[in-house]
Amino acid sequence: MKKIFLISILLFSPLTVLAETYWSDFSVSLLRGTNYEVSDSDKFVTTVEHAAATSWGDSFIFLDRLMSDDGDIDTYAEFSPRFELSNYENAFFKNVYLATTAELGSGFTNYLVGVGTNLKIPHFKFFKVNVYQRNNELSANGKQVTLTWGIPIGSLYYDGFADIVFSTDDKGSSMNYTSQLKYDIGPTLKLKNKLFIGVEYVYWKNKFGIDGITEKNANLLVKYHF
């Protein structure tokens, strides 16, 4: 865990200090699910997230602290800065980025490098597409496509991501489709910040590239934005 925080701080701090920040968001979530695959099925997960748009591009970082009912504890984090290469824009595309991600887990670090863009789709707050070359520490390298989105639906908000990882010599293809449907109860409680309650649903086909292991997992969700 110390390694994850150290790498995140070293990578992220110089960029934020030197950049003009257009907007930023920090949140903490608590999730409870009872249908996890591969390890213990029952977990509490605490997630810390930070997103920002700056003069050099944008960034997203999250850290998951997974606490299983059987006593196992695991930590996983991703740091995903995108560096703006051009401000190209038409009716459908907006900007071109050098897209990067570092995946930091227990005993491994993977690095992803590729290109990304933002799609302008009616009613969506954002819709991002990144295409990566994966450089894996413990398995064969490969390719990945990542989609992220957010869209208001009346008084609800629906957001999430899809990671599509292509098969390699030693692992099968996988798809992780994770999304959240939530409602902001902050105004009801007269809070200045957003406090969401809702559900997160995970559909992860061939989890970790393991053929035949598909996770279908609903989590209760509470998320507070600072």
C-alpha positions, 0 to 999 in steps of 0.5 A: 500500500505504501508503494501505491501511495508513493508512486501516485504522489510522485507521478501526480504532484508535479503535474498538478503544481505546474498545471492550471486546473479547470476543475477537479473532484474528490470522492470517497465511496463505500460499497458492499457486495456478496457475489465476488469471484476468484477470492472471497465472495463477500466484501466491503470496498472503500474507494477513493477517487480524484478526477481533474481537467488541466491545461495539459490534459486530464487525469483520473486516479482511484484506490480500492481497499477491499476487505473480505469477510474472511479477513483478507485485505487487498489494495489496488489502484490505477493512475490514468493521466491523459496528455493533450496532443491537439485540440482537434474538434469536429461534430463527433470528436473532441481532442486527441490525447496521449493516454496512459495508465499505471495499474498498481496491485499486490505484487505487480505493476502494469503500464498502459500507453495509447491514444484517447479522445472524447466523443460528443454524444447528445445528453452525455456529460462525457464519453471517453475512449482510450485504446492501449498497448498493455505492458504487463509485469506478470503475463504477456503484453496485449491490447485494451480498449477502455470506455468511460461515460456519465449521463444524467437520467432525470434526477438520477446519474448513471456512469461507469466504464468498460475495459475490453482486454484482448486475448494473449498467448497466456490469457483469454480475452475479458470484459469488465463492465462496471456502472453505477446508478445513483441518486443525490440525497445531498439537497434533501439533507441540506448538504453543500456537497453531493451525497449519492446512494445507489447501486453499482453493478459489475459484469466481468466476463473471464475475470482476470483473463480466466476462462469461464469465470464471470462475475455478476455482482451488485454492490450497495453504494454510498458516495460522498464528494468533497 
